[in-house]
C-alpha cells in the first residue's frame, strides 16, 4: 500500500513540474465563479501553420492550371522559355511555373469552362 501511495505522489510531482514548466513560458489568468484565480498556460499558435501553407500551394496550382488552360501549351512553353532566360528570380519563377501532371490535369478541367 505504501508503494502505491509513493507512486501516486511521484506522478503528482511530475504533473506539477510539467505544469510549472508550461506556466513559465507564459500564462493567462482567469477568475472562477467562486473568486479563485486560475492560471492556465498561454496557447501559442504554431510557427508554420500547415493549413496556410497548404492553401498557398493549392492557390499556386490553380493559378498555374488557369494560365496553362488560358494560354495553351505552346504559348505557355514559349513564355516559360523566355522567363527561364532572364535574371535569377525569373529563372526561379520559371522553375516553379513549369507544367507538371497536376497542372495539366487542372488545366484540362478548367479548359472545359473557358
Secondary structure, DSSP 4 states (H G I P E B T S, - for coil): -HHHHHHHHHHHHHHHHHHHHHHHT-EEEEE-TTS-EEEEE--PPPSS-HHHHHHHHHHHHHHHHHHHHHH-HHHHHHHHHHHHTS-HHHHHHHHHTS--HHHHHHHHHHHTT-
